[in-house]
Structures are given as C-alpha cells and as structure tokens.
Amino acid sequence: MRRALWILSACAVLTACAGPAPIDTAARERASIRLALAQAYHEEGQHHVALEEVERSLAIDVKQAPAHVLHGLILMALRQPERARSSLDQALALDGRLVSAWHNRAWLSCQSGQWAAAQADFAQALVWASGAERAQALMVDGVCAARAQAWDRAEQRLTQALDLEPQSPVAQYHWARVQQSRGQWAQAQWALQSLNTSPHANAESLWLAILGAQELGDTEAVVQWGQALGQRYPQSPQWNAYQRKFVHDR
C-alpha cells in the first residue's frame, strides 16, 4: 500500500514538473487574436488597452516569444523599462534567435546609456537578422551609436542600413544628422534632398536641410525649404524658428 502511494506521489511530481499542458488549436487561435488586437492598439498609441490584450494572450499561451516582445515594447512606451527588459529577457529565453527581441533590448540599453550592453545585443541581432530585419537592426544600431557620439560606428551602421534599404527615411535622416555632426554639410544635404522630396519628409527633416543650407551659404535653398516648411507644417516649432530668422551657430 505504501509503495502504491509512493508511486502515485512520484507520478504527481513528474506531472507537475512537465510544465503547462499543451495548448490546443482553439486556444492558440484565441491567443493569436488577442496578440493581433494588442499590436493594433499599440500602433494606434492606445498602450494601456494594448497591454491588457497582450497579457490576455500570454495568459492563454505563455510560450509565445513574439508576444513577450510586444509586451516589452508596450512597457517601453509606458516608461516601465525594468518590466520591459524582463519581458524581452523572457522572449529570448524562449527563442534566442528572435531578432526583434535582441534589437529592442539593445535599444532599451541605449536609452539608458548602457552602450556596451547595447552593442553586444545589436551584435547578436545581426547574427540572426536578414533582409528587412537586418536593415532595421543596422539602422537602430546606428542611431544608438550617434546618441553615444560614436560617429564612426554610427556612419558605418547607417550606411550599411541604406545599402540594404536606400529609401529608408529614418536611416536617411539620421545619416544626414551624423554628417552634419562631423561637419560634412554637403553630404548631409545630398541625403536630405532625397528625403525632403519624398512623401516621408517632415518638419524635422526640412529644418535640418535649412540649417545645412544656411551653413553652406545657399540662400536659395534656405528659402525653398523654408517655404515647404511653412506650407506643410505651419504650427511646428521649426516654422516658428524659421520665422524668427534663426541662424544655426555651430
């Protein structure tokens, strides 16, 4: 009798150690729907609602590595970096090849000035990244390097990102900023010309072009980009600065 009880107890322990029960197809579909809703709310800026949805998805299936990444991104948007890092760590524990987890954790480190940790995670992201993911990882690495004023690395990474995606507006903008920071005004203007004649131009990119044109003494370009700035972004602080005839002083 005692032997029988021991066997039953051992079986109970083994069952407990086996982990969560397998997720059936219907449950996995519910988790996927919740995750899609969370992504949509996050993209619309409704971060608290997005957080509720992604946590409901994880309550159904806690082994979804992409859901942990989204959870981390939402927490980053809500300015909860420690919880965000924990979520990204969980994603990588589930899938060590998940590029989005590596480069978002790198960006989280970058935001807090942990440059060495950021570089290490960007390097891991690039081990597994290909195509659009590789271009994005290179771009974010370059932006991070610029924040650290590591201009050589920033230029290298952003150039590599543009080699893969030549029309990336974010990479173009930050590449131009790096060139301006290094005093390469003509090269910066070349990148900004392409960006500011595309649908992706914004007040910041137009203002950057105005500053470069002022530095180069190109009054015609100052007027051209100034007119575009006033027509398209009349409520922007950049337009207010232009109207006050702000002159960039290096």
PyMOL commands that set and color helices and strands:
alter all, ss='L'
color gray80, all
select helices_A, chain A and resi 2-17+25-43+47-60+65-77+81-94+99-111+115-128+131-147+151-164+169-181+185-196+203-216+219-232+237-243
alter helices_A, ss='H'
color red, helices_A
deselect
rebuild
show_as cartoon
